Amino acid sequence: VGDASGIQSPLSFGGFGALTRHLGRVGGAISEALENDVLHKDDLSQINAYQPNLSAAWMFQKAMSVKMGQTVDPDFVNRLLATNFKVMDEMGPKTMRPFLQDVVKFDGLVGSLARSFAADPVFMPQIVATVGIPELVKWMGHLGNMGLYSLLDSTASPVLKPLVDKYVTDSRERFKWMRRMESWKYGSGNDYKSE
């Protein structure tokens, strides 16, 4: 399997377990590609297309990394983790469980960030200084895309899927539409099902 969490998260709380979240999606897409001879590299690249929630997760890794020559408060990472986990715990299992299973969801992320800021507002400048403005701006783009993907998955996919199933006969176009809708679902974390 290689780096078991590479498809999933830079933090990898779940490692191989987190990867299993994608097995059905990836296996189904590969089968569909083989059955319909949709094997060009551009087609296959759709299988693991951009997922903004995974890109947003990289900010957690960035915030907990120290660059060469950078001086950071020795309590920075502990304070960051303690604040975030306290807030997520207060928000309940609907927020905490997906995060611990390497699923970053838009509502959970936005809610926990807002509450973390309210809980420790003087910490925000230190986070910005550690991460850097350019990285923060990139991250905000991923966060915006998470919101968009969440909206597309919950509003557009239910309308488009039956139309694609019924009217899109070209196998390559159908393959692209199916991967696009999967990307919206997985890229927003909406594939997560609580048990």
CNS distance restraints for C-alpha pairs under 8 A (distance, minus, plus):
assign (resid   4 and name CA) (resid  15 and name CA) 5.62 0.50 0.50
assign (resid   4 and name CA) (resid  16 and name CA) 4.83 0.50 0.50
assign (resid   4 and name CA) (resid  19 and name CA) 6.08 0.50 0.50
assign (resid   5 and name CA) (resid   9 and name CA) 5.82 0.50 0.50
assign (resid   5 and name CA) (resid  10 and name CA) 7.38 0.50 0.50
assign (resid   5 and name CA) (resid  12 and name CA) 5.75 0.50 0.50
assign (resid   5 and name CA) (resid  14 and name CA) 7.58 0.50 0.50
assign (resid   5 and name CA) (resid  15 and name CA) 4.66 0.50 0.50
assign (resid   5 and name CA) (resid  16 and name CA) 6.02 0.50 0.50
assign (resid   5 and name CA) (resid  18 and name CA) 6.56 0.50 0.50
assign (resid   5 and name CA) (resid  19 and name CA) 5.77 0.50 0.50
assign (resid   6 and name CA) (resid  10 and name CA) 6.97 0.50 0.50
assign (resid   7 and name CA) (resid  19 and name CA) 6.84 0.50 0.50
assign (resid   7 and name CA) (resid  48 and name CA) 7.96 0.50 0.50
assign (resid   8 and name CA) (resid  12 and name CA) 7.30 0.50 0.50
assign (resid   8 and name CA) (resid  18 and name CA) 6.53 0.50 0.50
assign (resid   8 and name CA) (resid  19 and name CA) 6.14 0.50 0.50
assign (resid   8 and name CA) (resid  54 and name CA) 6.60 0.50 0.50
assign (resid   8 and name CA) (resid 102 and name CA) 7.04 0.50 0.50
assign (resid   9 and name CA) (resid  54 and name CA) 6.07 0.50 0.50
assign (resid   9 and name CA) (resid  57 and name CA) 6.65 0.50 0.50
assign (resid   9 and name CA) (resid  58 and name CA) 7.44 0.50 0.50
assign (resid   9 and name CA) (resid 102 and name CA) 6.42 0.50 0.50
assign (resid  10 and name CA) (resid  57 and name CA) 6.96 0.50 0.50
assign (resid  10 and name CA) (resid  58 and name CA) 5.95 0.50 0.50
assign (resid  10 and name CA) (resid  61 and name CA) 6.45 0.50 0.50
assign (resid  11 and name CA) (resid  57 and name CA) 7.78 0.50 0.50
assign (resid  11 and name CA) (resid  58 and name CA) 7.87 0.50 0.50
assign (resid  11 and name CA) (resid  60 and name CA) 7.70 0.50 0.50
assign (resid  11 and name CA) (resid  61 and name CA) 6.44 0.50 0.50
assign (resid  11 and name CA) (resid 102 and name CA) 7.85 0.50 0.50
assign (resid  12 and name CA) (resid  18 and name CA) 7.44 0.50 0.50
assign (resid  12 and name CA) (resid 102 and name CA) 6.50 0.50 0.50
assign (resid  13 and name CA) (resid  18 and name CA) 7.86 0.50 0.50
assign (resid  13 and name CA) (resid 100 and name CA) 6.26 0.50 0.50
assign (resid  13 and name CA) (resid 101 and name CA) 6.60 0.50 0.50
assign (resid  13 and name CA) (resid 102 and name CA) 6.24 0.50 0.50
assign (resid  14 and name CA) (resid  18 and name CA) 4.83 0.50 0.50
assign (resid  14 and name CA) (resid  19 and name CA) 7.94 0.50 0.50
assign (resid  14 and name CA) (resid 100 and name CA) 7.38 0.50 0.50
assign (resid  14 and name CA) (resid 101 and name CA) 5.74 0.50 0.50
assign (resid  14 and name CA) (resid 102 and name CA) 6.36 0.50 0.50
assign (resid  15 and name CA) (resid  19 and name CA) 6.54 0.50 0.50
assign (resid  16 and name CA) (resid  20 and name CA) 6.51 0.50 0.50
assign (resid  17 and name CA) (resid  21 and name CA) 7.33 0.50 0.50
assign (resid  18 and name CA) (resid  22 and name CA) 7.91 0.50 0.50
assign (resid  18 and name CA) (resid 101 and name CA) 6.28 0.50 0.50
assign (resid  18 and name CA) (resid 102 and name CA) 6.17 0.50 0.50
assign (resid  19 and name CA) (resid  23 and name CA) 6.96 0.50 0.50
assign (resid  20 and name CA) (resid  24 and name CA) 7.90 0.50 0.50
assign (resid  22 and name CA) (resid  26 and name CA) 5.91 0.50 0.50
assign (resid  23 and name CA) (resid  27 and name CA) 5.68 0.50 0.50
assign (resid  24 and name CA) (resid  28 and name CA) 5.83 0.50 0.50
assign (resid  25 and name CA) (resid  29 and name CA) 6.13 0.50 0.50
assign (resid  25 and name CA) (resid 182 and name CA) 7.58 0.50 0.50
assign (resid  26 and name CA) (resid  30 and name CA) 6.13 0.50 0.50
assign (resid  26 and name CA) (resid  47 and name CA) 6.47 0.50 0.50
assign (resid  26 and name CA) (resid  48 and name CA) 7.82 0.50 0.50
assign (resid  27 and name CA) (resid  31 and name CA) 6.17 0.50 0.50
assign (resid  28 and name CA) (resid  32 and name CA) 6.10 0.50 0.50
assign (resid  29 and name CA) (resid  33 and name CA) 6.06 0.50 0.50
assign (resid  29 and name CA) (resid  47 and name CA) 6.37 0.50 0.50
assign (resid  29 and name CA) (resid 175 and name CA) 7.95 0.50 0.50
assign (resid  29 and name CA) (resid 179 and name CA) 7.56 0.50 0.50
assign (resid  30 and name CA) (resid  34 and name CA) 6.18 0.50 0.50
assign (resid  30 and name CA) (resid  47 and name CA) 7.79 0.50 0.50
assign (resid  31 and name CA) (resid  35 and name CA) 6.03 0.50 0.50
assign (resid  32 and name CA) (resid  36 and name CA) 6.06 0.50 0.50
assign (resid  32 and name CA) (resid  38 and name CA) 7.88 0.50 0.50
assign (resid  32 and name CA) (resid 175 and name CA) 7.41 0.50 0.50
assign (resid  33 and name CA) (resid  37 and name CA) 5.73 0.50 0.50
assign (resid  33 and name CA) (resid  38 and name CA) 4.66 0.50 0.50
assign (resid  33 and name CA) (resid  39 and name CA) 6.03 0.50 0.50
assign (resid  33 and name CA) (resid  44 and name CA) 7.53 0.50 0.50
assign (resid  33 and name CA) (resid 175 and name CA) 7.36 0.50 0.50
assign (resid  34 and name CA) (resid  38 and name CA) 6.51 0.50 0.50
assign (resid  34 and name CA) (resid  39 and name CA) 6.91 0.50 0.50
assign (resid  36 and name CA) (resid 171 and name CA) 6.15 0.50 0.50
assign (resid  36 and name CA) (resid 172 and name CA) 7.77 0.50 0.50
assign (resid  38 and name CA) (resid  43 and name CA) 6.28 0.50 0.50
assign (resid  38 and name CA) (resid  44 and name CA) 7.55 0.50 0.50
assign (resid  38 and name CA) (resid 171 and name CA) 7.36 0.50 0.50
assign (resid  38 and name CA) (resid 172 and name CA) 5.95 0.50 0.50
assign (resid  38 and name CA) (resid 175 and name CA) 7.68 0.50 0.50
assign (resid  39 and name CA) (resid  43 and name CA) 6.17 0.50 0.50
assign (resid  39 and name CA) (resid  44 and name CA) 6.13 0.50 0.50
assign (resid  40 and name CA) (resid  44 and name CA) 6.28 0.50 0.50
assign (resid  41 and name CA) (resid  45 and name CA) 5.95 0.50 0.50
assign (resid  42 and name CA) (resid  46 and name CA) 6.93 0.50 0.50
assign (resid  43 and name CA) (resid  47 and name CA) 7.72 0.50 0.50
assign (resid  43 and name CA) (resid 172 and name CA) 7.64 0.50 0.50
assign (resid  43 and name CA) (resid 175 and name CA) 7.89 0.50 0.50
assign (resid  43 and name CA) (resid 176 and name CA) 7.21 0.50 0.50
assign (resid  45 and name CA) (resid  49 and name CA) 6.30 0.50 0.50
assign (resid  46 and name CA) (resid 176 and name CA) 6.90 0.50 0.50
assign (resid  46 and name CA) (resid 179 and name CA) 5.95 0.50 0.50
assign (resid  46 and name CA) (resid 180 and name CA) 7.54 0.50 0.50
assign (resid  47 and name CA) (resid 179 and name CA) 6.13 0.50 0.50
assign (resid  48 and name CA) (resid 183 and name CA) 7.89 0.50 0.50
assign (resid  49 and name CA) (resid 179 and name CA) 7.90 0.50 0.50
assign (resid  49 and name CA) (resid 183 and name CA) 6.47 0.50 0.50
assign (resid  50 and name CA) (resid 183 and name CA) 7.06 0.50 0.50
assign (resid  50 and name CA) (resid 187 and name CA) 7.31 0.50 0.50
assign (resid  51 and name CA) (resid  55 and name CA) 6.60 0.50 0.50
assign (resid  51 and name CA) (resid 183 and name CA) 6.17 0.50 0.50
assign (resid  51 and name CA) (resid 184 and name CA) 7.56 0.50 0.50
assign (resid  51 and name CA) (resid 186 and name CA) 6.80 0.50 0.50
assign (resid  51 and name CA) (resid 187 and name CA) 3.93 0.50 0.50
assign (resid  51 and name CA) (resid 188 and name CA) 7.35 0.50 0.50
assign (resid  52 and name CA) (resid  56 and name CA) 5.97 0.50 0.50
assign (resid  52 and name CA) (resid 142 and name CA) 5.01 0.50 0.50
assign (resid  52 and name CA) (resid 143 and name CA) 6.91 0.50 0.50
assign (resid  52 and name CA) (resid 145 and name CA) 5.91 0.50 0.50
assign (resid  52 and name CA) (resid 146 and name CA) 5.35 0.50 0.50
assign (resid  52 and name CA) (resid 187 and name CA) 5.31 0.50 0.50
assign (resid  52 and name CA) (resid 188 and name CA) 6.99 0.50 0.50
assign (resid  53 and name CA) (resid  57 and name CA) 6.16 0.50 0.50
assign (resid  53 and name CA) (resid 103 and name CA) 7.87 0.50 0.50
assign (resid  53 and name CA) (resid 104 and name CA) 5.62 0.50 0.50
assign (resid  53 and name CA) (resid 105 and name CA) 6.87 0.50 0.50
assign (resid  53 and name CA) (resid 106 and name CA) 7.63 0.50 0.50
assign (resid  53 and name CA) (resid 142 and name CA) 7.03 0.50 0.50
assign (resid  53 and name CA) (resid 143 and name CA) 7.27 0.50 0.50
assign (resid  53 and name CA) (resid 146 and name CA) 5.81 0.50 0.50
assign (resid  53 and name CA) (resid 187 and name CA) 5.28 0.50 0.50
assign (resid  53 and name CA) (resid 188 and name CA) 5.81 0.50 0.50
assign (resid  53 and name CA) (resid 189 and name CA) 6.84 0.50 0.50
assign (resid  54 and name CA) (resid  58 and name CA) 6.74 0.50 0.50
assign (resid  54 and name CA) (resid 104 and name CA) 7.21 0.50 0.50
assign (resid  54 and name CA) (resid 187 and name CA) 7.06 0.50 0.50
assign (resid  55 and name CA) (resid  59 and name CA) 7.58 0.50 0.50
assign (resid  55 and name CA) (resid 139 and name CA) 7.55 0.50 0.50
assign (resid  55 and name CA) (resid 142 and name CA) 6.34 0.50 0.50
assign (resid  56 and name CA) (resid  60 and name CA) 7.80 0.50 0.50
assign (resid  56 and name CA) (resid 139 and name CA) 5.78 0.50 0.50
assign (resid  56 and name CA) (resid 142 and name CA) 5.58 0.50 0.50
assign (resid  56 and name CA) (resid 143 and name CA) 6.23 0.50 0.50
assign (resid  57 and name CA) (resid  61 and name CA) 7.16 0.50 0.50
assign (resid  57 and name CA) (resid 104 and name CA) 6.95 0.50 0.50
assign (resid  58 and name CA) (resid  62 and name CA) 6.21 0.50 0.50
assign (resid  59 and name CA) (resid  63 and name CA) 5.98 0.50 0.50
assign (resid  59 and name CA) (resid 131 and name CA) 7.95 0.50 0.50
assign (resid  59 and name CA) (resid 135 and name CA) 7.92 0.50 0.50
assign (resid  59 and name CA) (resid 136 and name CA) 7.93 0.50 0.50
assign (resid  59 and name CA) (resid 139 and name CA) 6.68 0.50 0.50
assign (resid  60 and name CA) (resid  64 and name CA) 6.36 0.50 0.50
assign (resid  61 and name CA) (resid  65 and name CA) 6.25 0.50 0.50
assign (resid  62 and name CA) (resid  66 and name CA) 7.98 0.50 0.50
assign (resid  62 and name CA) (resid 131 and name CA) 6.20 0.50 0.50
assign (resid  63 and name CA) (resid  77 and name CA) 7.77 0.50 0.50
assign (resid  63 and name CA) (resid 127 and name CA) 6.85 0.50 0.50
assign (resid  63 and name CA) (resid 130 and name CA) 6.53 0.50 0.50
assign (resid  63 and name CA) (resid 131 and name CA) 5.48 0.50 0.50
assign (resid  64 and name CA) (resid  77 and name CA) 5.68 0.50 0.50
assign (resid  66 and name CA) (resid  70 and name CA) 6.23 0.50 0.50
assign (resid  66 and name CA) (resid  71 and name CA) 7.71 0.50 0.50
assign (resid  66 and name CA) (resid  72 and name CA) 7.20 0.50 0.50
assign (resid  66 and name CA) (resid 130 and name CA) 7.64 0.50 0.50
assign (resid  72 and name CA) (resid  76 and name CA) 6.85 0.50 0.50
assign (resid  72 and name CA) (resid 130 and name CA) 7.30 0.50 0.50
assign (resid  75 and name CA) (resid  79 and name CA) 5.95 0.50 0.50
assign (resid  76 and name CA) (resid  80 and name CA) 6.10 0.50 0.50
assign (resid  77 and name CA) (resid  81 and name CA) 6.10 0.50 0.50
assign (resid  78 and name CA) (resid  82 and name CA) 5.85 0.50 0.50
assign (resid  79 and name CA) (resid  83 and name CA) 5.99 0.50 0.50
assign (resid  80 and name CA) (resid  84 and name CA) 6.19 0.50 0.50
assign (resid  81 and name CA) (resid  85 and name CA) 5.90 0.50 0.50
assign (resid  82 and name CA) (resid  86 and name CA) 5.92 0.50 0.50
assign (resid  83 and name CA) (resid  87 and name CA) 6.21 0.50 0.50
assign (resid  83 and name CA) (resid 116 and name CA) 6.19 0.50 0.50
assign (resid  83 and name CA) (resid 119 and name CA) 7.54 0.50 0.50
assign (resid  83 and name CA) (resid 120 and name CA) 7.60 0.50 0.50
assign (resid  84 and name CA) (resid  88 and name CA) 6.11 0.50 0.50
assign (resid  84 and name CA) (resid 112 and name CA) 6.82 0.50 0.50
assign (resid  84 and name CA) (resid 113 and name CA) 7.73 0.50 0.50
assign (resid  84 and name CA) (resid 116 and name CA) 6.07 0.50 0.50
assign (resid  85 and name CA) (resid  89 and name CA) 5.90 0.50 0.50
assign (resid  85 and name CA) (resid  96 and name CA) 8.00 0.50 0.50
assign (resid  86 and name CA) (resid  90 and name CA) 6.24 0.50 0.50
assign (resid  87 and name CA) (resid  91 and name CA) 6.23 0.50 0.50
assign (resid  87 and name CA) (resid 112 and name CA) 6.08 0.50 0.50
assign (resid  87 and name CA) (resid 115 and name CA) 6.43 0.50 0.50
assign (resid  87 and name CA) (resid 116 and name CA) 6.26 0.50 0.50
assign (resid  88 and name CA) (resid  92 and name CA) 6.37 0.50 0.50
assign (resid  88 and name CA) (resid  95 and name CA) 5.96 0.50 0.50
assign (resid  88 and name CA) (resid  96 and name CA) 5.44 0.50 0.50
assign (resid  88 and name CA) (resid 112 and name CA) 6.01 0.50 0.50
assign (resid  89 and name CA) (resid  93 and name CA) 7.18 0.50 0.50
assign (resid  89 and name CA) (resid  95 and name CA) 7.76 0.50 0.50
assign (resid  89 and name CA) (resid  96 and name CA) 6.19 0.50 0.50
assign (resid  91 and name CA) (resid  95 and name CA) 6.14 0.50 0.50
assign (resid  91 and name CA) (resid  96 and name CA) 7.50 0.50 0.50
assign (resid  91 and name CA) (resid 112 and name CA) 7.72 0.50 0.50
assign (resid  92 and name CA) (resid  96 and name CA) 6.16 0.50 0.50
assign (resid  93 and name CA) (resid  97 and name CA) 5.26 0.50 0.50
assign (resid  94 and name CA) (resid  98 and name CA) 7.09 0.50 0.50
assign (resid  94 and name CA) (resid 108 and name CA) 7.85 0.50 0.50
assign (resid  94 and name CA) (resid 194 and name CA) 7.70 0.50 0.50
assign (resid  95 and name CA) (resid  99 and name CA) 6.68 0.50 0.50
assign (resid  95 and name CA) (resid 108 and name CA) 5.14 0.50 0.50
assign (resid  96 and name CA) (resid 100 and name CA) 6.21 0.50 0.50
assign (resid  97 and name CA) (resid 101 and name CA) 6.22 0.50 0.50
assign (resid  97 and name CA) (resid 194 and name CA) 7.91 0.50 0.50
assign (resid  98 and name CA) (resid 102 and name CA) 6.32 0.50 0.50
assign (resid  98 and name CA) (resid 103 and name CA) 4.87 0.50 0.50
assign (resid  98 and name CA) (resid 104 and name CA) 6.66 0.50 0.50
assign (resid  98 and name CA) (resid 105 and name CA) 7.52 0.50 0.50
assign (resid  98 and name CA) (resid 192 and name CA) 6.95 0.50 0.50
assign (resid  98 and name CA) (resid 194 and name CA) 7.89 0.50 0.50
assign (resid  99 and name CA) (resid 103 and name CA) 5.13 0.50 0.50
assign (resid  99 and name CA) (resid 104 and name CA) 5.68 0.50 0.50
assign (resid  99 and name CA) (resid 105 and name CA) 7.89 0.50 0.50
assign (resid 103 and name CA) (resid 189 and name CA) 5.77 0.50 0.50
assign (resid 103 and name CA) (resid 192 and name CA) 7.01 0.50 0.50
assign (resid 104 and name CA) (resid 108 and name CA) 7.33 0.50 0.50
assign (resid 104 and name CA) (resid 109 and name CA) 6.71 0.50 0.50
assign (resid 104 and name CA) (resid 188 and name CA) 7.49 0.50 0.50
assign (resid 104 and name CA) (resid 189 and name CA) 5.77 0.50 0.50
assign (resid 105 and name CA) (resid 109 and name CA) 5.98 0.50 0.50
assign (resid 105 and name CA) (resid 146 and name CA) 7.84 0.50 0.50
assign (resid 105 and name CA) (resid 188 and name CA) 5.86 0.50 0.50
assign (resid 105 and name CA) (resid 189 and name CA) 4.74 0.50 0.50
assign (resid 105 and name CA) (resid 190 and name CA) 7.01 0.50 0.50
assign (resid 106 and name CA) (resid 110 and name CA) 6.02 0.50 0.50
assign (resid 106 and name CA) (resid 143 and name CA) 7.50 0.50 0.50
assign (resid 106 and name CA) (resid 146 and name CA) 5.93 0.50 0.50
assign (resid 106 and name CA) (resid 147 and name CA) 5.99 0.50 0.50
assign (resid 106 and name CA) (resid 150 and name CA) 7.19 0.50 0.50
assign (resid 106 and name CA) (resid 188 and name CA) 6.42 0.50 0.50
assign (resid 106 and name CA) (resid 189 and name CA) 7.39 0.50 0.50
assign (resid 107 and name CA) (resid 111 and name CA) 5.88 0.50 0.50
assign (resid 108 and name CA) (resid 112 and name CA) 5.93 0.50 0.50
assign (resid 109 and name CA) (resid 113 and name CA) 6.03 0.50 0.50
assign (resid 110 and name CA) (resid 114 and name CA) 6.12 0.50 0.50
assign (resid 111 and name CA) (resid 115 and name CA) 6.17 0.50 0.50
assign (resid 112 and name CA) (resid 116 and name CA) 5.86 0.50 0.50
assign (resid 113 and name CA) (resid 117 and name CA) 6.10 0.50 0.50
assign (resid 114 and name CA) (resid 118 and name CA) 6.28 0.50 0.50
assign (resid 115 and name CA) (resid 119 and name CA) 5.97 0.50 0.50
assign (resid 116 and name CA) (resid 120 and name CA) 6.10 0.50 0.50
assign (resid 116 and name CA) (resid 121 and name CA) 7.69 0.50 0.50
assign (resid 117 and name CA) (resid 121 and name CA) 4.81 0.50 0.50
assign (resid 117 and name CA) (resid 123 and name CA) 7.74 0.50 0.50
assign (resid 117 and name CA) (resid 124 and name CA) 6.77 0.50 0.50
assign (resid 120 and name CA) (resid 124 and name CA) 7.51 0.50 0.50
assign (resid 122 and name CA) (resid 126 and name CA) 7.82 0.50 0.50
assign (resid 123 and name CA) (resid 127 and name CA) 6.44 0.50 0.50
assign (resid 124 and name CA) (resid 128 and name CA) 6.24 0.50 0.50
assign (resid 125 and name CA) (resid 129 and name CA) 6.07 0.50 0.50
assign (resid 126 and name CA) (resid 130 and name CA) 6.13 0.50 0.50
assign (resid 127 and name CA) (resid 131 and name CA) 6.06 0.50 0.50
assign (resid 128 and name CA) (resid 132 and name CA) 5.45 0.50 0.50
assign (resid 128 and name CA) (resid 133 and name CA) 6.50 0.50 0.50
assign (resid 128 and name CA) (resid 136 and name CA) 7.27 0.50 0.50
assign (resid 129 and name CA) (resid 133 and name CA) 7.56 0.50 0.50
assign (resid 131 and name CA) (resid 135 and name CA) 6.39 0.50 0.50
assign (resid 131 and name CA) (resid 136 and name CA) 6.75 0.50 0.50
assign (resid 132 and name CA) (resid 136 and name CA) 6.22 0.50 0.50
assign (resid 133 and name CA) (resid 137 and name CA) 6.10 0.50 0.50
assign (resid 134 and name CA) (resid 138 and name CA) 6.35 0.50 0.50
assign (resid 135 and name CA) (resid 139 and name CA) 6.07 0.50 0.50
assign (resid 136 and name CA) (resid 140 and name CA) 6.15 0.50 0.50
assign (resid 137 and name CA) (resid 141 and name CA) 6.55 0.50 0.50
assign (resid 138 and name CA) (resid 142 and name CA) 6.62 0.50 0.50
assign (resid 139 and name CA) (resid 143 and name CA) 6.16 0.50 0.50
assign (resid 140 and name CA) (resid 144 and name CA) 6.11 0.50 0.50
assign (resid 141 and name CA) (resid 145 and name CA) 6.21 0.50 0.50
assign (resid 142 and name CA) (resid 146 and name CA) 6.12 0.50 0.50
assign (resid 143 and name CA) (resid 147 and name CA) 6.50 0.50 0.50
assign (resid 144 and name CA) (resid 148 and name CA) 6.32 0.50 0.50
assign (resid 145 and name CA) (resid 149 and name CA) 5.89 0.50 0.50
assign (resid 146 and name CA) (resid 150 and name CA) 6.00 0.50 0.50
assign (resid 146 and name CA) (resid 187 and name CA) 6.63 0.50 0.50
assign (resid 146 and name CA) (resid 188 and name CA) 5.17 0.50 0.50
assign (resid 147 and name CA) (resid 151 and name CA) 6.22 0.50 0.50
assign (resid 147 and name CA) (resid 188 and name CA) 7.17 0.50 0.50
assign (resid 148 and name CA) (resid 152 and name CA) 6.09 0.50 0.50
assign (resid 149 and name CA) (resid 153 and name CA) 5.93 0.50 0.50
assign (resid 149 and name CA) (resid 183 and name CA) 7.96 0.50 0.50
assign (resid 149 and name CA) (resid 184 and name CA) 4.70 0.50 0.50
assign (resid 149 and name CA) (resid 185 and name CA) 7.10 0.50 0.50
assign (resid 149 and name CA) (resid 187 and name CA) 6.49 0.50 0.50
assign (resid 149 and name CA) (resid 188 and name CA) 5.43 0.50 0.50
assign (resid 150 and name CA) (resid 154 and name CA) 6.21 0.50 0.50
assign (resid 150 and name CA) (resid 184 and name CA) 6.60 0.50 0.50
assign (resid 150 and name CA) (resid 185 and name CA) 7.01 0.50 0.50
assign (resid 150 and name CA) (resid 187 and name CA) 7.81 0.50 0.50
assign (resid 150 and name CA) (resid 188 and name CA) 4.88 0.50 0.50
assign (resid 150 and name CA) (resid 189 and name CA) 7.76 0.50 0.50
assign (resid 150 and name CA) (resid 190 and name CA) 6.90 0.50 0.50
assign (resid 151 and name CA) (resid 155 and name CA) 5.91 0.50 0.50
assign (resid 151 and name CA) (resid 156 and name CA) 7.61 0.50 0.50
assign (resid 152 and name CA) (resid 156 and name CA) 4.85 0.50 0.50
assign (resid 152 and name CA) (resid 157 and name CA) 6.35 0.50 0.50
assign (resid 152 and name CA) (resid 184 and name CA) 6.47 0.50 0.50
assign (resid 153 and name CA) (resid 157 and name CA) 5.08 0.50 0.50
assign (resid 153 and name CA) (resid 158 and name CA) 7.51 0.50 0.50
assign (resid 153 and name CA) (resid 181 and name CA) 6.80 0.50 0.50
assign (resid 153 and name CA) (resid 184 and name CA) 5.26 0.50 0.50
assign (resid 153 and name CA) (resid 185 and name CA) 5.37 0.50 0.50
assign (resid 153 and name CA) (resid 188 and name CA) 7.80 0.50 0.50
assign (resid 153 and name CA) (resid 190 and name CA) 7.58 0.50 0.50
assign (resid 154 and name CA) (resid 158 and name CA) 6.91 0.50 0.50
assign (resid 155 and name CA) (resid 159 and name CA) 7.12 0.50 0.50
assign (resid 156 and name CA) (resid 160 and name CA) 5.94 0.50 0.50
assign (resid 157 and name CA) (resid 161 and name CA) 5.65 0.50 0.50
assign (resid 157 and name CA) (resid 181 and name CA) 6.10 0.50 0.50
assign (resid 158 and name CA) (resid 162 and name CA) 7.32 0.50 0.50
assign (resid 159 and name CA) (resid 163 and name CA) 6.95 0.50 0.50
assign (resid 160 and name CA) (resid 164 and name CA) 5.97 0.50 0.50
assign (resid 161 and name CA) (resid 165 and name CA) 6.06 0.50 0.50
assign (resid 161 and name CA) (resid 178 and name CA) 7.80 0.50 0.50
assign (resid 162 and name CA) (resid 166 and name CA) 6.06 0.50 0.50
assign (resid 163 and name CA) (resid 167 and name CA) 5.69 0.50 0.50
assign (resid 163 and name CA) (resid 168 and name CA) 7.37 0.50 0.50
assign (resid 164 and name CA) (resid 168 and name CA) 4.94 0.50 0.50
assign (resid 164 and name CA) (resid 174 and name CA) 6.57 0.50 0.50
assign (resid 164 and name CA) (resid 177 and name CA) 7.28 0.50 0.50
assign (resid 165 and name CA) (resid 174 and name CA) 7.84 0.50 0.50
assign (resid 168 and name CA) (resid 173 and name CA) 6.99 0.50 0.50
assign (resid 168 and name CA) (resid 174 and name CA) 5.78 0.50 0.50
assign (resid 169 and name CA) (resid 173 and name CA) 7.83 0.50 0.50
assign (resid 169 and name CA) (resid 174 and name CA) 6.88 0.50 0.50
assign (resid 170 and name CA) (resid 174 and name CA) 6.10 0.50 0.50
assign (resid 171 and name CA) (resid 175 and name CA) 5.96 0.50 0.50
assign (resid 172 and name CA) (resid 176 and name CA) 6.28 0.50 0.50
assign (resid 173 and name CA) (resid 177 and name CA) 6.24 0.50 0.50
assign (resid 174 and name CA) (resid 178 and name CA) 6.14 0.50 0.50
assign (resid 175 and name CA) (resid 179 and name CA) 6.21 0.50 0.50
assign (resid 176 and name CA) (resid 180 and name CA) 6.04 0.50 0.50
assign (resid 177 and name CA) (resid 181 and name CA) 6.24 0.50 0.50
assign (resid 178 and name CA) (resid 182 and name CA) 6.21 0.50 0.50
assign (resid 179 and name CA) (resid 183 and name CA) 6.01 0.50 0.50
assign (resid 180 and name CA) (resid 184 and name CA) 6.39 0.50 0.50
assign (resid 181 and name CA) (resid 185 and name CA) 6.31 0.50 0.50
assign (resid 182 and name CA) (resid 186 and name CA) 5.98 0.50 0.50
assign (resid 182 and name CA) (resid 187 and name CA) 7.92 0.50 0.50
assign (resid 183 and name CA) (resid 187 and name CA) 5.27 0.50 0.50
assign (resid 184 and name CA) (resid 188 and name CA) 5.98 0.50 0.50
assign (resid 185 and name CA) (resid 189 and name CA) 6.28 0.50 0.50
assign (resid 185 and name CA) (resid 190 and name CA) 5.10 0.50 0.50
assign (resid 185 and name CA) (resid 191 and name CA) 5.63 0.50 0.50
assign (resid 186 and name CA) (resid 190 and name CA) 6.07 0.50 0.50
assign (resid 186 and name CA) (resid 191 and name CA) 5.52 0.50 0.50
